[in-house]
Amino acid sequence: MPVPTRDQWIADARAVLDLLESNPDLPLNLVTGLNVSYFPLRSDDDTEAMAVVDAVADTLGVAVTPPGPGSHYEAEICFGSASYKAIAVLKDYRDRRAAIDRLGEAALDADSATEAFVDAADAERYAHPDEFVPEEYIGPTGIGSSTPGGPL
C-alpha cells in the first residue's frame, strides 16, 4: 500500500470516524483513545528534531515536555480521549536503548552458551556417572542405592 498524502490520510481518518458515527452498533473500545503521533527524522544532532517539536508546540499553543530519564522531547494536545503528539526520540535515549538491547542479546547469547555447556556436562555425567558422583553416594547396587545407615 503506498504512503498516502496528508489530505488522503485525513480523509481516511474521517471515513473511519464517520463509519463509527453512522453505525453505533459497531463495537468500540472506549478505554483506548485516538492518538496521532508524529516523529521528526532522527539524526546524530538532536537540535533539528527538537526544533520541529518546538514549532509544533508553538502551533498548538502548548509547552514542550522536556525529556526526563527514559522519556522524549514532546509536545501534545489532547481533546478528551483523542490527542496529537510530536515526539523527538533523542540520541541519548536511542544510544541507551541500543546498549540495553546489546546487553539483552549478550545475556541471551550467554544463556545459550551456558545451556549448551550444561547440556554437554550433563551428557558427560550420564555417560560416566561413577566419575562424577562421590564414592560415598554409590551404594552396593549403584548410584542412588543405599545401605542401612548410608548417606542416601
Residue, then its C-alpha position, 0 to 999 in steps of 0.5 A: m500500500p503506498v504512503p498516502t498524502r496528508d489530505q488522503w490520510i485525513a480523509d481516511a481518518r474521517a471515513v473511519l470516524d464517520l463509519l463509527e458515527s453512522n453505525p453505533d452498533l459497531p463495537l468500540n473500545l472506549v478505554t483506548g483513545l485516538n492518538v496521532s503521533y508524529f516523529p521528526l527524522r532522527s539524526d546524530d544532532d538532536t537540535e533539528a528534531m527538537a526544533v520541529v517539536d518546538a514549532v509544533a508546540d508553538t502551533l498548538g499553543v502548548a509547552v514542550t515536555p522536556p525529556g526526563p530519564g527514559s522519556h522524549y522531547e514532546a509536545e501534545i494536545c489532547f481533546g478528551s480521549a483523542s490527542y496529537k503528539a510530536i515526539a523527538v526520540l533523542k540520541d541519548y535515549r536511542d544510544r541507551r536503548a541500543a546498549i540495553d538491547r546489546l546487553g539483552e542479546a549478550a545475556l541471551d547469547a550467554d544463556s545459550a552458551t551456558e545451556a549448551f555447556v550444561d547440556a554437554a556436562d550433563a551428557e558427560r555425567y550420564a555417560h560416566p556417572d561413577e566419575f562424577v558422583p562421590e564414592e560415598y553416594i554409590g551404594p552396593t547396587g549403584i548410584g542412588s542405592s543405599t545401605p542401612g545407615g548410608p548417606l542416601 
